[in-house]
């Protein structure tokens, strides 16, 4: 995954008056990612359950989302078939790019 991706969280905004869709965004160059509501702009922290199911671009296998222990809790997708991994923060847009 070399180009930036727009990835929606499987959850809606937690603001009870909004409930808009949330996009995964990078909030720092160090790899911290958040969810940003596309309707109200509210930012929320991300946990593993916020990462949607994706397919490997090499072989179509379902990717497994996991925490990267070596990178201080950042997230990655891993293909069990071909072994390729993608660090999530490397292909998300910066939050400020969406303002």
N, CA, C and O atoms as a GROMACS GRO file, in nm:
protein
  396
    1UNK      N    1   0.085  -0.117   0.000
    1UNK     CA    2   0.000   0.000   0.000
    1UNK      C    3   0.089   0.123   0.000
    1UNK      O    4   0.134   0.167   0.105
    2UNK      N    5   0.113   0.177  -0.115
    2UNK     CA    6   0.205   0.289  -0.127
    2UNK      C    7   0.134   0.423  -0.126
    2UNK      O    8   0.190   0.523  -0.080
    3UNK      N    9   0.012   0.428  -0.177
    3UNK     CA   10  -0.060   0.554  -0.183
    3UNK      C   11  -0.143   0.573  -0.057
    3UNK      O   12  -0.173   0.477   0.014
    4UNK      N   13  -0.181   0.698  -0.031
    4UNK     CA   14  -0.266   0.727   0.084
    4UNK      C   15  -0.402   0.661   0.064
    4UNK      O   16  -0.453   0.654  -0.048
    5UNK      N   17  -0.460   0.614   0.172
    5UNK     CA   18  -0.590   0.547   0.167
    5UNK      C   19  -0.689   0.618   0.259
    5UNK      O   20  -0.652   0.667   0.366
    6UNK      N   21  -0.811   0.623   0.217
    6UNK     CA   22  -0.919   0.672   0.303
    6UNK      C   23  -0.988   0.548   0.357
    6UNK      O   24  -1.056   0.475   0.284
    7UNK      N   25  -0.972   0.524   0.487
    7UNK     CA   26  -1.027   0.405   0.550
    7UNK      C   27  -1.126   0.447   0.657
    7UNK      O   28  -1.091   0.517   0.751
    8UNK      N   29  -1.251   0.404   0.640
    8UNK     CA   30  -1.355   0.435   0.738
    8UNK      C   31  -1.347   0.338   0.854
    8UNK      O   32  -1.326   0.219   0.836
    9UNK      N   33  -1.366   0.391   0.974
    9UNK     CA   34  -1.379   0.307   1.092
    9UNK      C   35  -1.513   0.234   1.081
    9UNK      O   36  -1.608   0.289   1.025
   10UNK      N   37  -1.522   0.112   1.134
   10UNK     CA   38  -1.652   0.043   1.131
   10UNK      C   39  -1.752   0.102   1.231
   10UNK      O   40  -1.867   0.059   1.236
   11UNK      N   41  -1.709   0.200   1.311
   11UNK     CA   42  -1.794   0.262   1.412
   11UNK      C   43  -1.833   0.404   1.370
   11UNK      O   44  -1.764   0.467   1.290
   12UNK      N   45  -1.943   0.452   1.425
   12UNK     CA   46  -1.988   0.590   1.401
   12UNK      C   47  -1.940   0.679   1.514
   12UNK      O   48  -1.900   0.632   1.621
   13UNK      N   49  -1.944   0.810   1.490
   13UNK     CA   50  -1.904   0.910   1.589
   13UNK      C   51  -1.979   0.887   1.720
   13UNK      O   52  -2.098   0.855   1.720
   14UNK      N   53  -1.907   0.903   1.831
   14UNK     CA   54  -1.968   0.880   1.963
   14UNK      C   55  -2.050   0.998   2.011
   14UNK      O   56  -2.120   0.987   2.112
   15UNK      N   57  -2.044   1.111   1.941
   15UNK     CA   58  -2.126   1.227   1.976
   15UNK      C   59  -2.272   1.189   1.953
   15UNK      O   60  -2.310   1.158   1.840
   16UNK      N   61  -2.353   1.190   2.057
   16UNK     CA   62  -2.492   1.144   2.047
   16UNK      C   63  -2.577   1.226   1.950
   16UNK      O   64  -2.677   1.176   1.899
   17UNK      N   65  -2.538   1.349   1.923
   17UNK     CA   66  -2.614   1.433   1.829
   17UNK      C   67  -2.565   1.419   1.686
   17UNK      O   68  -2.631   1.466   1.593
   18UNK      N   69  -2.452   1.355   1.666
   18UNK     CA   70  -2.390   1.349   1.533
   18UNK      C   71  -2.404   1.212   1.469
   18UNK      O   72  -2.476   1.196   1.370
   19UNK      N   73  -2.337   1.113   1.524
   19UNK     CA   74  -2.336   0.976   1.472
   19UNK      C   75  -2.288   0.967   1.328
   19UNK      O   76  -2.332   0.880   1.253
   20UNK      N   77  -2.197   1.058   1.288
   20UNK     CA   78  -2.143   1.057   1.153
   20UNK      C   79  -2.037   0.950   1.133
   20UNK      O   80  -1.987   0.893   1.230
   21UNK      N   81  -2.001   0.923   1.009
   21UNK     CA   82  -1.895   0.825   0.980
   21UNK      C   83  -1.759   0.880   1.021
   21UNK      O   84  -1.737   1.001   1.018
   22UNK      N   85  -1.670   0.792   1.060
   22UNK     CA   86  -1.536   0.832   1.104
   22UNK      C   87  -1.429   0.775   1.012
   22UNK      O   88  -1.435   0.659   0.970
   23UNK      N   89  -1.332   0.859   0.980
   23UNK     CA   90  -1.220   0.822   0.895
   23UNK      C   91  -1.096   0.803   0.982
   23UNK      O   92  -1.074   0.880   1.076
   24UNK      N   93  -1.015   0.702   0.952
   24UNK     CA   94  -0.889   0.686   1.023
   24UNK      C   95  -0.789   0.785   0.966
   24UNK      O   96  -0.774   0.797   0.845
   25UNK      N   97  -0.720   0.858   1.056
   25UNK     CA   98  -0.624   0.960   1.015
   25UNK      C   99  -0.498   0.951   1.101
   25UNK      O  100  -0.502   0.902   1.214
   26UNK      N  101  -0.388   0.998   1.045
   26UNK     CA  102  -0.262   1.006   1.119
   26UNK      C  103  -0.259   1.143   1.187
   26UNK      O  104  -0.290   1.244   1.124
   27UNK      N  105  -0.221   1.146   1.315
   27UNK     CA  106  -0.217   1.274   1.387
   27UNK      C  107  -0.075   1.318   1.419
   27UNK      O  108  -0.054   1.430   1.465
   28UNK      N  109   0.022   1.232   1.394
   28UNK     CA  110   0.162   1.270   1.413
   28UNK      C  111   0.249   1.192   1.317
   28UNK      O  112   0.212   1.084   1.271
   29UNK      N  113   0.365   1.247   1.288
   29UNK     CA  114   0.457   1.178   1.198
   29UNK      C  115   0.515   1.052   1.262
   29UNK      O  116   0.571   0.968   1.192
   30UNK      N  117   0.501   1.040   1.394
   30UNK     CA  118   0.550   0.922   1.463
   30UNK      C  119   0.460   0.801   1.448
   30UNK      O  120   0.497   0.690   1.489
   31UNK      N  121   0.342   0.819   1.390
   31UNK     CA  122   0.256   0.706   1.364
   31UNK      C  123   0.130   0.697   1.446
   31UNK      O  124   0.055   0.600   1.433
   32UNK      N  125   0.103   0.795   1.532
   32UNK     CA  126  -0.020   0.791   1.611
   32UNK      C  127  -0.139   0.813   1.518
   32UNK      O  128  -0.138   0.905   1.435
   33UNK      N  129  -0.241   0.729   1.531
   33UNK     CA  130  -0.361   0.744   1.448
   33UNK      C  131  -0.483   0.764   1.536
   33UNK      O  132  -0.489   0.716   1.649
   34UNK      N  133  -0.580   0.836   1.482
   34UNK     CA  134  -0.708   0.862   1.547
   34UNK      C  135  -0.820   0.839   1.448
   34UNK      O  136  -0.797   0.812   1.330
   35UNK      N  137  -0.943   0.850   1.500
   35UNK     CA  138  -1.062   0.852   1.415
   35UNK      C  139  -1.109   0.997   1.410
   35UNK      O  140  -1.111   1.065   1.512
   36UNK      N  141  -1.147   1.044   1.291
   36UNK     CA  142  -1.198   1.180   1.277
   36UNK      C  143  -1.336   1.173   1.213
   36UNK      O  144  -1.353   1.117   1.105
   37UNK      N  145  -1.434   1.232   1.280
   37UNK     CA  146  -1.570   1.232   1.227
   37UNK      C  147  -1.577   1.322   1.105
   37UNK      O  148  -1.531   1.436   1.108
   38UNK      N  149  -1.633   1.271   0.999
   38UNK     CA  150  -1.646   1.348   0.875
   38UNK      C  151  -1.759   1.451   0.882
   38UNK      O  152  -1.767   1.540   0.797
   39UNK      N  153  -1.846   1.437   0.981
   39UNK     CA  154  -1.959   1.529   0.994
   39UNK      C  155  -1.930   1.644   1.091
   39UNK      O  156  -1.951   1.760   1.057
   40UNK      N  157  -1.881   1.612   1.212
   40UNK     CA  158  -1.860   1.717   1.314
   40UNK      C  159  -1.712   1.747   1.340
   40UNK      O  160  -1.680   1.846   1.406
   41UNK      N  161  -1.620   1.664   1.290
   41UNK     CA  162  -1.478   1.687   1.306
   41UNK      C  163  -1.418   1.636   1.437
   41UNK      O  164  -1.299   1.651   1.461
   42UNK      N  165  -1.500   1.575   1.522
   42UNK     CA  166  -1.453   1.524   1.651
   42UNK      C  167  -1.347   1.416   1.630
   42UNK      O  168  -1.360   1.330   1.542
   43UNK      N  169  -1.240   1.422   1.711
   43UNK     CA  170  -1.134   1.323   1.705
   43UNK      C  171  -1.149   1.226   1.822
   43UNK      O  172  -1.185   1.266   1.933
   44UNK      N  173  -1.121   1.099   1.796
   44UNK     CA  174  -1.128   0.995   1.898
   44UNK      C  175  -1.007   0.904   1.885
   44UNK      O  176  -0.950   0.888   1.777
   45UNK      N  177  -0.968   0.845   1.997
   45UNK     CA  178  -0.857   0.751   1.992
   45UNK      C  179  -0.898   0.623   1.921
   45UNK      O  180  -1.016   0.592   1.908
   46UNK      N  181  -0.798   0.549   1.874
   46UNK     CA  182  -0.822   0.426   1.799
   46UNK      C  183  -0.778   0.306   1.882
   46UNK      O  184  -0.676   0.311   1.950
   47UNK      N  185  -0.857   0.200   1.876
   47UNK     CA  186  -0.813   0.073   1.931
   47UNK      C  187  -0.827  -0.032   1.820
   47UNK      O  188  -0.878  -0.002   1.712
   48UNK      N  189  -0.782  -0.150   1.846
   48UNK     CA  190  -0.777  -0.254   1.743
   48UNK      C  191  -0.914  -0.280   1.679
   48UNK      O  192  -0.922  -0.310   1.560
   49UNK      N  193  -1.021  -0.269   1.757
   49UNK     CA  194  -1.156  -0.293   1.704
   49UNK      C  195  -1.200  -0.187   1.604
   49UNK      O  196  -1.296  -0.208   1.530
   50UNK      N  197  -1.130  -0.074   1.599
   50UNK     CA  198  -1.165   0.034   1.505
   50UNK      C  199  -1.106   0.012   1.366
   50UNK      O  200  -1.138   0.086   1.273
   51UNK      N  201  -1.021  -0.088   1.351
   51UNK     CA  202  -0.960  -0.114   1.221
   51UNK      C  203  -1.048  -0.211   1.144
   51UNK      O  204  -1.072  -0.323   1.189
   52UNK      N  205  -1.096  -0.168   1.026
   52UNK     CA  206  -1.186  -0.253   0.949
   52UNK      C  207  -1.112  -0.369   0.882
   52UNK      O  208  -0.989  -0.368   0.870
   53UNK      N  209  -1.188  -0.467   0.838
   53UNK     CA  210  -1.132  -0.579   0.763
   53UNK      C  211  -1.088  -0.528   0.626
   53UNK      O  212  -1.162  -0.456   0.559
   54UNK      N  213  -0.968  -0.567   0.584
   54UNK     CA  214  -0.915  -0.533   0.452
   54UNK      C  215  -0.862  -0.660   0.386
   54UNK      O  216  -0.838  -0.761   0.452
   55UNK      N  217  -0.845  -0.652   0.254
   55UNK     CA  218  -0.789  -0.765   0.181
   55UNK      C  219  -0.650  -0.731   0.131
   55UNK      O  220  -0.620  -0.616   0.100
   56UNK      N  221  -0.564  -0.832   0.123
   56UNK     CA  222  -0.428  -0.816   0.073
   56UNK      C  223  -0.432  -0.778  -0.074
   56UNK      O  224  -0.502  -0.840  -0.153
   57UNK      N  225  -0.356  -0.675  -0.110
   57UNK     CA  226  -0.353  -0.633  -0.250
   57UNK      C  227  -0.269  -0.727  -0.336
   57UNK      O  228  -0.273  -0.719  -0.458
   58UNK      N  229  -0.194  -0.817  -0.273
   58UNK     CA  230  -0.114  -0.913  -0.347
   58UNK      C  231  -0.191  -1.039  -0.384
   58UNK      O  232  -0.180  -1.089  -0.496
   59UNK      N  233  -0.272  -1.091  -0.288
   59UNK     CA  234  -0.337  -1.220  -0.314
   59UNK      C  235  -0.484  -1.227  -0.274
   59UNK      O  236  -0.546  -1.332  -0.288
   60UNK      N  237  -0.543  -1.116  -0.225
   60UNK     CA  238  -0.685  -1.112  -0.192
   60UNK      C  239  -0.723  -1.176  -0.060
   60UNK      O  240  -0.841  -1.182  -0.026
   61UNK      N  241  -0.625  -1.223   0.015
   61UNK     CA  242  -0.650  -1.285   0.146
   61UNK      C  243  -0.692  -1.178   0.246
   61UNK      O  244  -0.645  -1.065   0.240
   62UNK      N  245  -0.781  -1.214   0.338
   62UNK     CA  246  -0.819  -1.121   0.445
   62UNK      C  247  -0.698  -1.091   0.532
   62UNK      O  248  -0.626  -1.181   0.574
   63UNK      N  249  -0.677  -0.962   0.558
   63UNK     CA  250  -0.564  -0.920   0.641
   63UNK      C  251  -0.602  -0.922   0.788
   63UNK      O  252  -0.718  -0.902   0.823
   64UNK      N  253  -0.505  -0.947   0.872
   64UNK     CA  254  -0.526  -0.946   1.016
   64UNK      C  255  -0.468  -0.815   1.071
   64UNK      O  256  -0.351  -0.784   1.048
   65UNK      N  257  -0.549  -0.740   1.143
   65UNK     CA  258  -0.501  -0.618   1.208
   65UNK      C  259  -0.441  -0.658   1.342
   65UNK      O  260  -0.496  -0.741   1.414
   66UNK      N  261  -0.326  -0.596   1.374
   66UNK     CA  262  -0.262  -0.626   1.502
   66UNK      C  263  -0.183  -0.506   1.550
   66UNK      O  264  -0.157  -0.412   1.475
   67UNK      N  265  -0.146  -0.510   1.677
   67UNK     CA  266  -0.064  -0.405   1.737
   67UNK      C  267   0.082  -0.435   1.710
   67UNK      O  268   0.126  -0.550   1.724
   68UNK      N  269   0.157  -0.334   1.670
   68UNK     CA  270   0.301  -0.350   1.647
   68UNK      C  271   0.374  -0.330   1.778
   68UNK      O  272   0.387  -0.217   1.826
   69UNK      N  273   0.421  -0.434   1.837
   69UNK     CA  274   0.493  -0.423   1.964
   69UNK      C  275   0.625  -0.349   1.946
   69UNK      O  276   0.669  -0.276   2.035
   70UNK      N  277   0.688  -0.367   1.831
   70UNK     CA  278   0.819  -0.305   1.809
   70UNK      C  279   0.809  -0.155   1.783
   70UNK      O  280   0.909  -0.084   1.789
   71UNK      N  281   0.688  -0.107   1.753
   71UNK     CA  282   0.672   0.035   1.721
   71UNK      C  283   0.578   0.104   1.821
   71UNK      O  284   0.495   0.186   1.782
   72UNK      N  285   0.592   0.071   1.947
   72UNK     CA  286   0.523   0.143   2.055
   72UNK      C  287   0.371   0.143   2.044
   72UNK      O  288   0.308   0.244   2.072
   73UNK      N  289   0.313   0.032   2.003
   73UNK     CA  290   0.168   0.021   2.003
   73UNK      C  291   0.099   0.072   1.878
   73UNK      O  292  -0.024   0.080   1.876
   74UNK      N  293   0.172   0.107   1.774
   74UNK     CA  294   0.107   0.142   1.648
   74UNK      C  295   0.045   0.015   1.589
   74UNK      O  296   0.068  -0.096   1.639
   75UNK      N  297  -0.032   0.032   1.483
   75UNK     CA  298  -0.104  -0.082   1.426
   75UNK      C  299  -0.051  -0.118   1.288
   75UNK      O  300   0.006  -0.035   1.216
   76UNK      N  301  -0.071  -0.245   1.253
   76UNK     CA  302  -0.035  -0.292   1.120
   76UNK      C  303  -0.135  -0.398   1.076
   76UNK      O  304  -0.203  -0.460   1.158
   77UNK      N  305  -0.142  -0.416   0.945
   77UNK     CA  306  -0.216  -0.527   0.886
   77UNK      C  307  -0.115  -0.628   0.838
   77UNK      O  308  -0.010  -0.592   0.786
   78UNK      N  309  -0.147  -0.756   0.856
   78UNK     CA  310  -0.056  -0.862   0.813
   78UNK      C  311  -0.133  -0.966   0.733
   78UNK      O  312  -0.243  -1.008   0.771
   79UNK      N  313  -0.073  -1.008   0.622
   79UNK     CA  314  -0.130  -1.115   0.541
   79UNK      C  315  -0.068  -1.247   0.586
   79UNK      O  316   0.054  -1.264   0.581
   80UNK      N  317  -0.152  -1.338   0.628
   80UNK     CA  318  -0.103  -1.468   0.674
   80UNK      C  319  -0.053  -1.554   0.558
   80UNK      O  320   0.031  -1.642   0.578
   81UNK      N  321  -0.103  -1.529   0.438
   81UNK     CA  322  -0.065  -1.611   0.323
   81UNK      C  323   0.072  -1.572   0.266
   81UNK      O  324   0.160  -1.657   0.251
   82UNK      N  325   0.090  -1.443   0.233
   82UNK     CA  326   0.215  -1.401   0.170
   82UNK      C  327   0.316  -1.341   0.270
   82UNK      O  328   0.432  -1.322   0.236
   83UNK      N  329   0.270  -1.312   0.393
   83UNK     CA  330   0.360  -1.261   0.497
   83UNK      C  331   0.384  -1.111   0.494
   83UNK      O  332   0.456  -1.059   0.579
   84UNK      N  333   0.326  -1.040   0.396
   84UNK     CA  334   0.348  -0.896   0.385
   84UNK      C  335   0.276  -0.823   0.499
   84UNK      O  336   0.167  -0.863   0.541
   85UNK      N  337   0.338  -0.715   0.548
   85UNK     CA  338   0.275  -0.632   0.650
   85UNK      C  339   0.268  -0.487   0.601
   85UNK      O  340   0.351  -0.442   0.522
   86UNK      N  341   0.166  -0.416   0.650
   86UNK     CA  342   0.149  -0.275   0.618
   86UNK      C  343   0.130  -0.199   0.749
   86UNK      O  344   0.037  -0.228   0.824
   87UNK      N  345   0.217  -0.103   0.776
   87UNK     CA  346   0.201  -0.018   0.894
   87UNK      C  347   0.090   0.082   0.862
   87UNK      O  348   0.100   0.160   0.766
   88UNK      N  349  -0.015   0.080   0.940
   88UNK     CA  350  -0.136   0.158   0.912
   88UNK      C  351  -0.105   0.306   0.894
   88UNK      O  352  -0.154   0.368   0.800
   89UNK      N  353  -0.024   0.365   0.982
   89UNK     CA  354   0.000   0.509   0.977
   89UNK      C  355   0.069   0.553   0.848
   89UNK      O  356   0.057   0.669   0.809
   90UNK      N  357   0.138   0.464   0.781
   90UNK     CA  358   0.212   0.503   0.662
   90UNK      C  359   0.124   0.528   0.540
   90UNK      O  360   0.169   0.590   0.443
   91UNK      N  361  -0.001   0.482   0.543
   91UNK     CA  362  -0.085   0.505   0.425
   91UNK      C  363  -0.213   0.582   0.457
   91UNK      O  364  -0.306   0.586   0.376
   92UNK      N  365  -0.218   0.645   0.575
   92UNK     CA  366  -0.333   0.730   0.611
   92UNK      C  367  -0.300   0.877   0.588
   92UNK      O  368  -0.184   0.918   0.600
   93UNK      N  369  -0.402   0.958   0.556
   93UNK     CA  370  -0.378   1.103   0.543
   93UNK      C  371  -0.358   1.164   0.682
   93UNK      O  372  -0.408   1.112   0.782
   94UNK      N  373  -0.285   1.275   0.686
   94UNK     CA  374  -0.274   1.352   0.810
   94UNK      C  375  -0.408   1.418   0.840
   94UNK      O  376  -0.478   1.462   0.749
   95UNK      N  377  -0.445   1.424   0.966
   95UNK     CA  378  -0.572   1.484   1.006
   95UNK      C  379  -0.584   1.627   0.957
   95UNK      O  380  -0.692   1.669   0.914
   96UNK      N  381  -0.476   1.702   0.964
   96UNK     CA  382  -0.480   1.844   0.922
   96UNK      C  383  -0.502   1.860   0.773
   96UNK      O  384  -0.544   1.968   0.730
   97UNK      N  385  -0.475   1.759   0.694
   97UNK     CA  386  -0.499   1.766   0.550
   97UNK      C  387  -0.648   1.764   0.517
   97UNK      O  388  -0.688   1.798   0.405
   98UNK      N  389  -0.730   1.725   0.613
   98UNK     CA  390  -0.874   1.714   0.590
   98UNK      C  391  -0.952   1.834   0.642
   98UNK      O  392  -1.075   1.837   0.631
   99UNK      N  393  -0.883   1.931   0.700
   99UNK     CA  394  -0.951   2.051   0.752
   99UNK      C  395  -0.986   2.148   0.642
   99UNK      O  396  -1.043   2.254   0.668
   0.00000   0.00000   0.00000
